[in-house]
Amino acid sequence: MNNIITEEKLNKYFDITREALAKAKEAFDNDRKKQAEDFFDMAERYFKDANFFFKEKNDLVLAFAALNYAHGWLDAGARIGLFIVNDSRLFTVDDNAVTTKEY
């Protein structure tokens, strides 16, 4: 069972979320830019919170929780097509799927 949040694991998830933020920032759906910006803003704020909890408070649990929220906003934005991405390593999307605007 793996039930310990380590600095090593947390750094791995910081890297993944940082990479997803960078990719999403360049992939806004221009037809719904305002909504994409809103989702991205929430992800970015939670990412900053995670950094604060980790670096300033040394609270790995709250940092991990904030990272999960950050990535959740990115995944939700990708799933509903606000971020036009096809990277299943960083987002919960199919690698070959074409994002439609059905949502």
N, CA, C and O atoms as a GROMACS GRO file, in nm:
protein
  412
    1MET      N    1   0.085  -0.118   0.000
    1MET     CA    2   0.000   0.000   0.000
    1MET      C    3   0.089   0.124   0.000
    1MET      O    4   0.191   0.129   0.069
    2ASN      N    5   0.050   0.222  -0.077
    2ASN     CA    6   0.127   0.345  -0.087
    2ASN      C    7   0.041   0.459  -0.034
    2ASN      O    8  -0.042   0.514  -0.106
    3ASN      N    9   0.062   0.496   0.092
    3ASN     CA   10  -0.023   0.598   0.154
    3ASN      C   11   0.057   0.711   0.217
    3ASN      O   12   0.012   0.774   0.313
    4ILE      N   13   0.178   0.736   0.162
    4ILE     CA   14   0.263   0.840   0.216
    4ILE      C   15   0.294   0.941   0.106
    4ILE      O   16   0.334   0.903  -0.004
    5ILE      N   17   0.276   1.068   0.136
    5ILE     CA   18   0.311   1.173   0.042
    5ILE      C   19   0.455   1.214   0.073
    5ILE      O   20   0.484   1.269   0.179
    6THR      N   21   0.543   1.188  -0.021
    6THR     CA   22   0.683   1.223  -0.003
    6THR      C   23   0.715   1.348  -0.084
    6THR      O   24   0.642   1.384  -0.176
    7GLU      N   25   0.825   1.414  -0.050
    7GLU     CA   26   0.869   1.529  -0.128
    7GLU      C   27   0.900   1.488  -0.271
    7GLU      O   28   0.872   1.562  -0.366
    8GLU      N   29   0.958   1.371  -0.287
    8GLU     CA   30   0.990   1.320  -0.421
    8GLU      C   31   0.864   1.305  -0.506
    8GLU      O   32   0.859   1.348  -0.621
    9LYS      N   33   0.762   1.243  -0.447
    9LYS     CA   34   0.637   1.223  -0.518
    9LYS      C   35   0.570   1.358  -0.548
    9LYS      O   36   0.518   1.380  -0.657
   10LEU      N   37   0.572   1.446  -0.450
   10LEU     CA   38   0.512   1.577  -0.468
   10LEU      C   39   0.582   1.655  -0.580
   10LEU      O   40   0.517   1.719  -0.662
   11ASN      N   41   0.715   1.648  -0.582
   11ASN     CA   42   0.789   1.716  -0.689
   11ASN      C   43   0.753   1.660  -0.826
   11ASN      O   44   0.744   1.735  -0.924
   12LYS      N   45   0.732   1.530  -0.834
   12LYS     CA   46   0.689   1.467  -0.960
   12LYS      C   47   0.556   1.526  -1.006
   12LYS      O   48   0.540   1.558  -1.124
   13TYR      N   49   0.460   1.539  -0.914
   13TYR     CA   50   0.329   1.592  -0.951
   13TYR      C   51   0.333   1.742  -0.979
   13TYR      O   52   0.255   1.792  -1.059
   14PHE      N   53   0.422   1.814  -0.913
   14PHE     CA   54   0.443   1.954  -0.948
   14PHE      C   55   0.491   1.964  -1.093
   14PHE      O   56   0.442   2.048  -1.169
   15ASP      N   57   0.586   1.880  -1.130
   15ASP     CA   58   0.639   1.882  -1.267
   15ASP      C   59   0.531   1.851  -1.369
   15ASP      O   60   0.520   1.919  -1.472
   16ILE      N   61   0.450   1.750  -1.342
   16ILE     CA   62   0.344   1.711  -1.435
   16ILE      C   63   0.241   1.823  -1.449
   16ILE      O   64   0.200   1.856  -1.560
   17THR      N   65   0.201   1.880  -1.337
   17THR     CA   66   0.099   1.986  -1.341
   17THR      C   67   0.156   2.111  -1.407
   17THR      O   68   0.086   2.178  -1.482
   18ARG      N   69   0.282   2.144  -1.380
   18ARG     CA   70   0.347   2.258  -1.444
   18ARG      C   71   0.348   2.240  -1.596
   18ARG      O   72   0.320   2.334  -1.670
   19GLU      N   73   0.380   2.120  -1.641
   19GLU     CA   74   0.382   2.090  -1.784
   19GLU      C   75   0.242   2.100  -1.844
   19GLU      O   76   0.224   2.154  -1.954
   20ALA      N   77   0.142   2.049  -1.772
   20ALA     CA   78   0.004   2.057  -1.821
   20ALA      C   79  -0.044   2.202  -1.827
   20ALA      O   80  -0.113   2.241  -1.922
   21LEU      N   81  -0.007   2.282  -1.729
   21LEU     CA   82  -0.042   2.425  -1.732
   21LEU      C   83   0.017   2.492  -1.856
   21LEU      O   84  -0.052   2.568  -1.924
   22ALA      N   85   0.142   2.465  -1.884
   22ALA     CA   86   0.207   2.525  -2.001
   22ALA      C   87   0.138   2.483  -2.130
   22ALA      O   88   0.119   2.565  -2.220
   23LYS      N   89   0.103   2.357  -2.139
   23LYS     CA   90   0.038   2.308  -2.261
   23LYS      C   91  -0.103   2.366  -2.275
   23LYS      O   92  -0.143   2.406  -2.384
   24ALA      N   93  -0.177   2.371  -2.165
   24ALA     CA   94  -0.313   2.426  -2.170
   24ALA      C   95  -0.313   2.574  -2.205
   24ALA      O   96  -0.400   2.622  -2.277
   25LYS      N   97  -0.216   2.646  -2.154
   25LYS     CA   98  -0.207   2.792  -2.177
   25LYS      C   99  -0.197   2.824  -2.326
   25LYS      O  100  -0.242   2.930  -2.370
   26GLU      N  101  -0.138   2.734  -2.402
   26GLU     CA  102  -0.122   2.754  -2.546
   26GLU      C  103  -0.234   2.689  -2.628
   26GLU      O  104  -0.228   2.688  -2.750
   27ALA      N  105  -0.336   2.636  -2.560
   27ALA     CA  106  -0.436   2.556  -2.632
   27ALA      C  107  -0.580   2.598  -2.605
   27ALA      O  108  -0.671   2.516  -2.614
   28PHE      N  109  -0.601   2.725  -2.572
   28PHE     CA  110  -0.738   2.772  -2.547
   28PHE      C  111  -0.822   2.761  -2.673
   28PHE      O  112  -0.776   2.790  -2.783
   29ASP      N  113  -0.946   2.718  -2.655
   29ASP     CA  114  -1.044   2.722  -2.764
   29ASP      C  115  -1.082   2.868  -2.783
   29ASP      O  116  -1.144   2.928  -2.696
   30ASN      N  117  -1.046   2.925  -2.897
   30ASN     CA  118  -1.071   3.068  -2.919
   30ASN      C  119  -1.218   3.105  -2.919
   30ASN      O  120  -1.253   3.219  -2.888
   31ASP      N  121  -1.305   3.010  -2.953
   31ASP     CA  122  -1.449   3.038  -2.951
   31ASP      C  123  -1.504   3.048  -2.810
   31ASP      O  124  -1.610   3.107  -2.788
   32ARG      N  125  -1.433   2.990  -2.714
   32ARG     CA  126  -1.476   2.995  -2.573
   32ARG      C  127  -1.359   3.041  -2.485
   32ARG      O  128  -1.333   2.985  -2.379
   33LYS      N  129  -1.291   3.142  -2.533
   33LYS     CA  130  -1.170   3.188  -2.467
   33LYS      C  131  -1.195   3.234  -2.324
   33LYS      O  132  -1.115   3.207  -2.235
   34LYS      N  133  -1.306   3.303  -2.302
   34LYS     CA  134  -1.335   3.353  -2.168
   34LYS      C  135  -1.351   3.237  -2.068
   34LYS      O  136  -1.299   3.244  -1.956
   35GLN      N  137  -1.421   3.132  -2.109
   35GLN     CA  138  -1.437   3.016  -2.022
   35GLN      C  139  -1.304   2.943  -2.002
   35GLN      O  140  -1.273   2.898  -1.892
   36ALA      N  141  -1.225   2.932  -2.109
   36ALA     CA  142  -1.095   2.868  -2.099
   36ALA      C  143  -1.005   2.946  -2.004
   36ALA      O  144  -0.934   2.887  -1.922
   37GLU      N  145  -1.008   3.077  -2.014
   37GLU     CA  146  -0.928   3.160  -1.924
   37GLU      C  147  -0.972   3.141  -1.779
   37GLU      O  148  -0.888   3.138  -1.689
   38ASP      N  149  -1.102   3.127  -1.757
   38ASP     CA  150  -1.153   3.107  -1.621
   38ASP      C  151  -1.104   2.974  -1.563
   38ASP      O  152  -1.056   2.970  -1.450
   39PHE      N  153  -1.115   2.867  -1.639
   39PHE     CA  154  -1.068   2.736  -1.593
   39PHE      C  155  -0.917   2.740  -1.569
   39PHE      O  156  -0.868   2.688  -1.469
   40PHE      N  157  -0.844   2.803  -1.661
   40PHE     CA  158  -0.700   2.812  -1.647
   40PHE      C  159  -0.662   2.893  -1.523
   40PHE      O  160  -0.570   2.856  -1.451
   41ASP      N  161  -0.733   3.001  -1.499
   41ASP     CA  162  -0.708   3.084  -1.382
   41ASP      C  163  -0.725   3.004  -1.253
   41ASP      O  164  -0.643   3.015  -1.162
   42MET      N  165  -0.830   2.925  -1.246
   42MET     CA  166  -0.852   2.843  -1.126
   42MET      C  167  -0.738   2.742  -1.110
   42MET      O  168  -0.689   2.723  -0.999
   43ALA      N  169  -0.697   2.678  -1.218
   43ALA     CA  170  -0.587   2.581  -1.211
   43ALA      C  171  -0.459   2.650  -1.165
   43ALA      O  172  -0.386   2.597  -1.081
   44GLU      N  173  -0.433   2.766  -1.218
   44GLU     CA  174  -0.312   2.839  -1.183
   44GLU      C  175  -0.313   2.882  -1.036
   44GLU      O  176  -0.211   2.877  -0.968
   45ARG      N  177  -0.429   2.925  -0.987
   45ARG     CA  178  -0.440   2.965  -0.847
   45ARG      C  179  -0.416   2.848  -0.752
   45ARG      O  180  -0.346   2.861  -0.652
   46TYR      N  181  -0.475   2.732  -0.785
   46TYR     CA  182  -0.451   2.614  -0.700
   46TYR      C  183  -0.305   2.570  -0.708
   46TYR      O  184  -0.249   2.523  -0.608
   47PHE      N  185  -0.243   2.584  -0.824
   47PHE     CA  186  -0.102   2.550  -0.837
   47PHE      C  187  -0.017   2.641  -0.748
   47PHE      O  188   0.075   2.595  -0.680
   48LYS      N  189  -0.048   2.769  -0.747
   48LYS     CA  190   0.023   2.864  -0.660
   48LYS      C  191  -0.002   2.830  -0.512
   48LYS      O  192   0.090   2.839  -0.430
   49ASP      N  193  -0.125   2.792  -0.480
   49ASP     CA  194  -0.154   2.749  -0.342
   49ASP      C  195  -0.069   2.629  -0.304
   49ASP      O  196  -0.015   2.622  -0.194
   50ALA      N  197  -0.057   2.534  -0.395
   50ALA     CA  198   0.023   2.414  -0.369
   50ALA      C  199   0.168   2.452  -0.339
   50ALA      O  200   0.229   2.400  -0.246
   51ASN      N  201   0.222   2.544  -0.418
   51ASN     CA  202   0.358   2.592  -0.394
   51ASN      C  203   0.370   2.656  -0.256
   51ASN      O  204   0.467   2.633  -0.185
   52PHE      N  205   0.271   2.736  -0.219
   52PHE     CA  206   0.272   2.802  -0.089
   52PHE      C  207   0.271   2.699   0.024
   52PHE      O  208   0.351   2.707   0.117
   53PHE      N  209   0.179   2.602   0.016
   53PHE     CA  210   0.170   2.502   0.121
   53PHE      C  211   0.299   2.421   0.132
   53PHE      O  212   0.342   2.386   0.242
   54PHE      N  213   0.361   2.391   0.018
   54PHE     CA  214   0.482   2.310   0.017
   54PHE      C  215   0.603   2.389   0.065
   54PHE      O  216   0.674   2.345   0.155
   55LYS      N  217   0.626   2.504   0.004
   55LYS     CA  218   0.749   2.579   0.031
   55LYS      C  219   0.743   2.666   0.156
   55LYS      O  220   0.842   2.679   0.228
   56GLU      N  221   0.627   2.725   0.182
   56GLU     CA  222   0.616   2.817   0.295
   56GLU      C  223   0.570   2.749   0.423
   56GLU      O  224   0.614   2.784   0.532
   57LYS      N  225   0.480   2.652   0.410
   57LYS     CA  226   0.422   2.587   0.527
   57LYS      C  227   0.475   2.446   0.552
   57LYS      O  228   0.451   2.387   0.657
   58ASN      N  229   0.548   2.393   0.453
   58ASN     CA  230   0.598   2.256   0.462
   58ASN      C  231   0.484   2.157   0.492
   58ASN      O  232   0.502   2.060   0.566
   59ASP      N  233   0.369   2.184   0.434
   59ASP     CA  234   0.250   2.100   0.451
   59ASP      C  235   0.229   2.020   0.324
   59ASP      O  236   0.165   2.067   0.230
   60LEU      N  237   0.284   1.900   0.320
   60LEU     CA  238   0.278   1.817   0.201
   60LEU      C  239   0.137   1.771   0.168
   60LEU      O  240   0.103   1.756   0.051
   61VAL      N  241   0.056   1.749   0.269
   61VAL     CA  242  -0.081   1.702   0.245
   61VAL      C  243  -0.164   1.811   0.175
   61VAL      O  244  -0.230   1.784   0.074
   62LEU      N  245  -0.159   1.933   0.227
   62LEU     CA  246  -0.235   2.041   0.162
   62LEU      C  247  -0.177   2.076   0.025
   62LEU      O  248  -0.252   2.111  -0.066
   63ALA      N  249  -0.047   2.066   0.010
   63ALA     CA  250   0.015   2.090  -0.121
   63ALA      C  251  -0.034   1.986  -0.221
   63ALA      O  252  -0.069   2.021  -0.334
   64PHE      N  253  -0.037   1.860  -0.181
   64PHE     CA  254  -0.085   1.753  -0.268
   64PHE      C  255  -0.232   1.774  -0.304
   64PHE      O  256  -0.271   1.755  -0.419
   65ALA      N  257  -0.312   1.813  -0.206
   65ALA     CA  258  -0.454   1.837  -0.231
   65ALA      C  259  -0.472   1.952  -0.332
   65ALA      O  260  -0.552   1.941  -0.424
   66ALA      N  261  -0.397   2.061  -0.313
   66ALA     CA  262  -0.409   2.175  -0.404
   66ALA      C  263  -0.363   2.137  -0.545
   66ALA      O  264  -0.422   2.183  -0.643
   67LEU      N  265  -0.260   2.055  -0.556
   67LEU     CA  266  -0.216   2.008  -0.688
   67LEU      C  267  -0.324   1.927  -0.757
   67LEU      O  268  -0.345   1.938  -0.877
   68ASN      N  269  -0.394   1.845  -0.679
   68ASN     CA  270  -0.503   1.766  -0.737
   68ASN      C  271  -0.616   1.855  -0.788
   68ASN      O  272  -0.672   1.829  -0.894
   69TYR      N  273  -0.648   1.959  -0.713
   69TYR     CA  274  -0.748   2.054  -0.761
   69TYR      C  275  -0.700   2.125  -0.887
   69TYR      O  276  -0.777   2.140  -0.982
   70ALA      N  277  -0.575   2.167  -0.889
   70ALA     CA  278  -0.520   2.235  -1.007
   70ALA      C  279  -0.532   2.146  -1.130
   70ALA      O  280  -0.580   2.190  -1.235
   71HIS      N  281  -0.489   2.023  -1.115
   71HIS     CA  282  -0.493   1.933  -1.231
   71HIS      C  283  -0.638   1.895  -1.266
   71HIS      O  284  -0.669   1.870  -1.382
   72GLY      N  285  -0.724   1.891  -1.166
   72GLY     CA  286  -0.865   1.864  -1.193
   72GLY      C  287  -0.927   1.971  -1.282
   72GLY      O  288  -1.004   1.939  -1.373
   73TRP      N  289  -0.895   2.097  -1.256
   73TRP     CA  290  -0.946   2.206  -1.341
   73TRP      C  291  -0.893   2.192  -1.484
   73TRP      O  292  -0.965   2.215  -1.580
   74LEU      N  293  -0.766   2.154  -1.496
   74LEU     CA  294  -0.709   2.135  -1.630
   74LEU      C  295  -0.774   2.018  -1.702
   74LEU      O  296  -0.807   2.028  -1.820
   75ASP      N  297  -0.793   1.907  -1.631
   75ASP     CA  298  -0.858   1.791  -1.692
   75ASP      C  299  -1.001   1.823  -1.733
   75ASP      O  300  -1.044   1.785  -1.842
   76ALA      N  301  -1.074   1.891  -1.647
   76ALA     CA  302  -1.212   1.926  -1.681
   76ALA      C  303  -1.215   2.016  -1.804
   76ALA      O  304  -1.297   1.996  -1.893
   77GLY      N  305  -1.126   2.114  -1.809
   77GLY     CA  306  -1.121   2.202  -1.925
   77GLY      C  307  -1.087   2.127  -2.052
   77GLY      O  308  -1.143   2.155  -2.158
   78ALA      N  309  -0.997   2.032  -2.042
   78ALA     CA  310  -0.960   1.951  -2.159
   78ALA      C  311  -1.077   1.863  -2.202
   78ALA      O  312  -1.104   1.851  -2.321
   79ARG      N  313  -1.145   1.801  -2.106
   79ARG     CA  314  -1.256   1.711  -2.138
   79ARG      C  315  -1.371   1.782  -2.208
   79ARG      O  316  -1.437   1.724  -2.295
   80ILE      N  317  -1.396   1.905  -2.171
   80ILE     CA  318  -1.508   1.977  -2.234
   80ILE      C  319  -1.462   2.063  -2.351
   80ILE      O  320  -1.541   2.139  -2.408
   81GLY      N  321  -1.336   2.052  -2.388
   81GLY     CA  322  -1.286   2.118  -2.507
   81GLY      C  323  -1.246   2.263  -2.492
   81GLY      O  324  -1.230   2.333  -2.592
   82LEU      N  325  -1.230   2.310  -2.369
   82LEU     CA  326  -1.182   2.448  -2.350
   82LEU      C  327  -1.033   2.458  -2.382
   82LEU      O  328  -0.985   2.562  -2.426
   83PHE      N  329  -0.961   2.348  -2.359
   83PHE     CA  330  -0.821   2.337  -2.397
   83PHE      C  331  -0.813   2.230  -2.505
   83PHE      O  332  -0.851   2.116  -2.481
   84ILE      N  333  -0.766   2.266  -2.621
   84ILE     CA  334  -0.759   2.173  -2.734
   84ILE      C  335  -0.626   2.098  -2.723
   84ILE      O  336  -0.524   2.141  -2.776
   85VAL      N  337  -0.630   1.986  -2.654
   85VAL     CA  338  -0.511   1.903  -2.629
   85VAL      C  339  -0.545   1.757  -2.659
   85VAL      O  340  -0.660   1.716  -2.653
   86ASN      N  341  -0.443   1.682  -2.691
   86ASN     CA  342  -0.464   1.539  -2.714
   86ASN      C  343  -0.348   1.459  -2.654
   86ASN      O  344  -0.291   1.371  -2.717
   87ASP      N  345  -0.316   1.493  -2.532
   87ASP     CA  346  -0.204   1.430  -2.461
   87ASP      C  347  -0.259   1.354  -2.340
   87ASP      O  348  -0.288   1.414  -2.237
   88SER      N  349  -0.273   1.224  -2.354
   88SER     CA  350  -0.332   1.144  -2.246
   88SER      C  351  -0.236   1.124  -2.128
   88SER      O  352  -0.276   1.072  -2.025
   89ARG      N  353  -0.112   1.163  -2.144
   89ARG     CA  354  -0.019   1.157  -2.032
   89ARG      C  355  -0.046   1.272  -1.933
   89ARG      O  356  -0.030   1.255  -1.812
   90LEU      N  357  -0.086   1.386  -1.986
   90LEU     CA  358  -0.108   1.504  -1.902
   90LEU      C  359  -0.255   1.532  -1.872
   90LEU      O  360  -0.287   1.597  -1.773
   91PHE      N  361  -0.345   1.485  -1.958
   91PHE     CA  362  -0.488   1.515  -1.945
   91PHE      C  363  -0.570   1.388  -1.963
   91PHE      O  364  -0.523   1.289  -2.018
   92THR      N  365  -0.693   1.392  -1.916
   92THR     CA  366  -0.782   1.277  -1.933
   92THR      C  367  -0.854   1.288  -2.067
   92THR      O  368  -0.976   1.307  -2.074
   93VAL      N  369  -0.775   1.276  -2.173
   93VAL     CA  370  -0.827   1.279  -2.310
   93VAL      C  371  -0.760   1.168  -2.389
   93VAL      O  372  -0.657   1.114  -2.347
   94ASP      N  373  -0.818   1.133  -2.502
   94ASP     CA  374  -0.758   1.036  -2.591
   94ASP      C  375  -0.649   1.104  -2.673
   94ASP      O  376  -0.664   1.220  -2.713
   95ASP      N  377  -0.540   1.033  -2.698
   95ASP     CA  378  -0.430   1.090  -2.775
   95ASP      C  379  -0.472   1.130  -2.917
   95ASP      O  380  -0.425   1.230  -2.970
   96ASN      N  381  -0.560   1.052  -2.977
   96ASN     CA  382  -0.596   1.076  -3.116
   96ASN      C  383  -0.732   1.141  -3.133
   96ASN      O  384  -0.776   1.166  -3.246
   97ALA      N  385  -0.798   1.170  -3.025
   97ALA     CA  386  -0.933   1.226  -3.034
   97ALA      C  387  -0.929   1.370  -3.082
   97ALA      O  388  -0.841   1.447  -3.045
   98VAL      N  389  -1.025   1.403  -3.164
   98VAL     CA  390  -1.044   1.541  -3.204
   98VAL      C  391  -1.148   1.599  -3.112
   98VAL      O  392  -1.259   1.547  -3.104
   99THR      N  393  -1.115   1.704  -3.043
   99THR     CA  394  -1.207   1.764  -2.948
   99THR      C  395  -1.319   1.835  -3.024
   99THR      O  396  -1.294   1.917  -3.112
  100THR      N  397  -1.441   1.802  -2.988
  100THR     CA  398  -1.554   1.867  -3.051
  100THR      C  399  -1.615   1.966  -2.955
  100THR      O  400  -1.581   1.968  -2.836
  101LYS      N  401  -1.705   2.047  -3.005
  101LYS     CA  402  -1.769   2.150  -2.923
  101LYS      C  403  -1.913   2.110  -2.891
  101LYS      O  404  -2.003   2.193  -2.893
  102GLU      N  405  -1.933   1.982  -2.863
  102GLU     CA  406  -2.067   1.931  -2.832
  102GLU      C  407  -2.112   1.969  -2.693
  102GLU      O  408  -2.232   1.970  -2.666
  103TYR      N  409  -2.020   2.000  -2.604
  103TYR     CA  410  -2.054   2.023  -2.464
  103TYR      C  411  -2.118   2.157  -2.444
  103TYR      O  412  -2.152   2.192  -2.331
   0.00000   0.00000   0.00000
